[in-house]
Amino acid sequence: MQGDLEVRSTRQVEKGNRPDPLNLLANTIVGSHDIMNQPYAPSSAVELGEDAPLRTDIARAATAVREHTPLAQAFTNFVTINFVANAQLAAGGAAAMSFLPGEVADMSRAAQAAYINVGTLMPSYEGALAQITHRFADEGIPWCLDPVGAGIGEARTRILAAMREVPPSVVRANASEVLALEAIWGLAPADGSDATQGPAGVESADEVDSAIEAARRVARHLRATRPDGLGAVAVSGELDLVTDGERVLRLAGGSPMMTKVTGMGCALGGVTATYLCEAEPLVAATAASVLFDMAGTVASEDCPGPGTFHARFLDALWSIGPEALAQGSILEVE
């Protein structure tokens, strides 16, 4: 049992870094059904068909990334910057890592998308990040936000609160961070039903299922606020969630070994930005999350430890082609 979602079959993975499509049926109670706050009735989650338009869009985006090598610049934390860059390269994109806030705005002219991670903050970042996000909004640059440690400290809260009016195309976070961001942006229900247990450092203290409603509300805010009307939220966990506020997707796969390598979430944010260069937010967030789940499954096979897993994971990002990626495990809640 995975929260409220029961998975009734298992992923089969062949040798040779080519995961087969997952054949899953699931029953779930998730989220809320309409664009407002009406709760879902108990429903079902079924795997998308092989010819589903979303799968076609994922294959098209992955092919475009491989062919065009798009540049998604990253303003990310010091701890994981190397892994983020290598993951973007392995996924087929180009990487540009910025430390100076002013440089981010300047480099945005050369990049097709951007990634902002608030994991390690410096005194100058508060004003600079507000400037950067307004520049992105003015120039229509798609970008991915990783609100690392959302809810920890006044400075981080102020920085994230300022992004409410100029929000990202995609929020990629863990469950606790999504719940905290929902509260920071004033989107949480008045009854406190979406209260987070709080982050455990930068790790999640909440289950993905507990953040479904919050993720949908945040995604609806992105779509309502951004000039292009597009937005999505990706929540990482044992059974990932991606939503644009209406569609709710659940993604199976990955490996417990992914929790033993620092920067997995940061790298996922960077690769999401890479896909944002070529696809709209829901497609980009889903493609990147499925790619990471598949790569984690492949890399963990007969793996002796985290060091080997780290290298194998980058190899798997490189070796999983567009068609295999498009046939990864994607469940849609009906």
C-alpha positions, 0 to 999 in steps of 0.5 A: 500500500502506498498511502491511499494508492494501491499498486497491483503489479510490478515494474519489469525491467530488462537488461541493457538499460531499456525499461519495459513499459509498466503495466499497472492498475491502481485504485486511489482516492486523491485530490479534488475533482473540479478547478475549485475545491470539491473533493474527489470521490473514490476513483481509479488510476489507470495507466495511459494507453500507448498512443495517449497524446501525452506519451507522444508529447513526451517522445517529441520533447525528448527527441527535440532535446537530443537534437537541439541540445537546448540551454537551460541555465541554473541558479542552484545551490553550491552543494549539488551544482556539479550533479545538476549540470551533469544530469542536464548534459546526460539528459541531452541538454546544455548547462550554464551554472550561475553564481552571481544573481545579476548574471542570471538575468543577463544569461537569460537572453541566451537560454531557452529556460531557467532553473532556480533553487533556493537551497543555499542563500546569500545576503544579496539573493533576496533583492536579486531573485525578485529582479530575476523573476520579474525579468523572466516574467517580462520576457516570457522565459519558462522556468522551474522553481525548487523551493528547497527548505520552504518554510525554514527561516524568514529570509527564504519565506520572504524570497518565496513569497515575492515569487507569488505574483511572478511564479514559475512554469513548474514547481518541483519539490517534495511534499513538505515544500509544496505544503509550505509553499501553498501556505506562503502564497496564501493558497491553503484552506482556512481550516488548516487541513493542508498543514505540513508536518514541516521539513526535516531539514531539506527532506520531506516529513510529509507523504506525497498523498498529503500534498495532492490538494496543495499541489493542485492549488499551487498549479492552478495559481501558476496557470491563473497568474502566468501570462501564458496560462501554463503551469505544473507542479511535480512532487517527488516521493515514493510514488511521484505526482505531477499535476497542472491543477486539473489532470493528476498523474502518478508515476511509479519507479525509481529506487530507494538508492536515490535517497542515498545520493545528495542532489537528486531533487536538484538534478531533477529540477535542472532536467525539468528546466531542460525539458521546459526548453522544448515542451509546455510545463505538464509535459516537461515535468512529467517527462523529467520525472519519468526519466528519473524514475526509469533511470533510478530503476535501471541504475539500482539493478545489482548495484553495490552502493551509492557511489556506483549508483551515482555513475550508473544513474547518469549513464541511464539518463543518457541511454534511455531514448525518447521512445522508451521514455514515452512508454514509462509508467504514467498513471492518470487519476480519473 
